[in-house]
Structure formats: structure tokens, C-alpha cells
């Protein structure tokens, strides 16, 4: 976790705050109704900070309409025009993403730093392996050193004007380069780190690349906020981020279901039973207890002795256990309903 802490609206980022989940809308920001609809769906899915692109004055006009209808902080994503960043801050955004090196004038950088400081708005510098400065590319090529040096360069442009509420991201489409760059930055810089693997692709491959990149860093204690990039669904991005945080043991805000891979001892359709248990318990605000669903009563209770409650199947009976101790044995298939009812008591009472 970073040394420094910033606030994105009411959400703390860095300095030991819980790792927050963010996403980015893919609607046209100027269409504020569609953008609000998508943000409300993202909130429902667990998104805590949302970013929207701001590329012209009509986007600026849409910002107040969006902000007053949503419940999570809105970040303006701006590429070159610092006047749009100033306009977005005036419109009430909670953070701006802009690289000061792209502004093109010292007066513009100064104006941005002063405006953000006066309004208590952090700035994210987003270094991307695909758009590094020419001299850095000549000196290093695309690598972690070049990305970190670029981040330092941009940060110094703001520090020069006494602005330090900086969040940094160092994204590459290659998880290995991404991980190296963040590790290096975490050693050298005090700024909160926004983790992500950019252009990760679609579907399972995107999830795996993000899980490897983001997950390795989280397990090193690096990273303060995460955004999973996936071609296709913004809701899936948030769900993937939640799964990665839970799998890395950084945040557990839902029930955790563990199940065995099954083997020659299994006599039931364990996959469909697990799906049913997940459907009854997950994403429903349950307490973060551990529930085990195991394929046999010989090894199941022992293999899942950490579970608060678990079930292990025989041929006609199943044993329900808690912390490795058998609680009761009952007949199939009714025992599954009884087990789910007992899980619900533990999860929701
Ligand atoms: S719990 Fe039983 S069924 Fe599942 S993998 Fe282990 S031995 Fe096989």
C-alpha cells in the first residue's frame, strides 16, 4: 500500500485504505441518460469509483447531470486539453486523469495544478506502455524502467507547483512488464497506485491476464485501486475485479465457496450442486463465511476443515460439517435443501 492517501470524493485511495474497485463507462458521455443508467448498473455490481471520458464541451455540460444522479465519485478522463480538465473540476468531478506532459504549456500545467489543489481534487497520471515519450523509447525501448521514468517525469511537473495528490498507473498490455513497472514504482514513489493490465482482451483470457498482473501485485501488498479492462462488458470488469481481490485475499465481502475438483470417488453431479449453492448465497450481501461443497465423505470434511460449514457427499447420504466436525448426516436429495437453509442461517442471521 502506498505511503500517501488521497480522497476521490468520499473514497480513500492509498495509505492503507481498502483497495477500491473502479471501472469506466463505454457510453457517449454527452448522452448523460445512457451514462447514468450504466453507472447505476455498475454501482449495483460493486463499482466504487467511475470514470468517463470528457472530450468536448458537450461532455462538460453532461457532467453535472450525471453527478447529481449517481452515488459514487466520477472521474474525468482527459487526454490533452487542460481546459477540459479545468471545466470538469468546476463541474464537480472527484478526480481527473490527465498526463501533465501532454498539456503542452507550462502555464497550462500550473493552472491545472492550482485549480485541482484549490478544489481538493486528485490527479491520476496514466502512463501507458504504448504511448511513451520518444526520448524514453530511444533510451530504453518499452520496458518497466521507461514507464516508471515517464511517471516520475509527469509527477515532477505537478510537484513543481506544490501539487502532490497524485495517483499513478503504469499499464502495459504485457502483465510481466506491468508487474515490473508497479514494483519499481512502489519502491521509488509515495503515490497511490491504480492497478490495471491494459488491452487485456476479452473473456477468460482477459480475466487470466488481469488476475496474474493485478493479483501478483496485490499479493506483494502493492496497489490501492484496481480497474480490470475487458473488451465487452463493463459489468464483467467489476465482477472480475471483485473476484481478483477476493482470490488475492485482499478483500472478502461475500461468502466464499470452496469445492473439490471431484475424482473417481464422487457419486453426485457436484458441479450442478455448487452452482445451486452459489446461486442461493453469492452476491446477496452474505457474511464472508467459508462454505465447502465436497465430492466425498471420506476426504471432504478433512480437506475442507477450514470451512465454517460444508457438505460432503456419499452415494445415498451426505454429511454436513463445520470446522471439520460432522454436524449431521441426512439422505439425498433432501439434505441439500437442509444444508442450504443452514448456510443461510450462518450467512444472513
Ligand atoms: S473431496 Fe473426495 S471426491 Fe473430492 S477430490 Fe477429494 S477425494 Fe475426490
Boltz pocket constraint, residues with backbone or C-beta under 6 A from the ligand:
constraints:
  - pocket:
      binder: B
      contacts: [[A, 260], [A, 261], [A, 262], [A, 263], [A, 264], [A, 265], [A, 266], [A, 294], [A, 295], [A, 296], [A, 297], [A, 298], [A, 299], [A, 300], [A, 303]]
      max_distance: 6.0
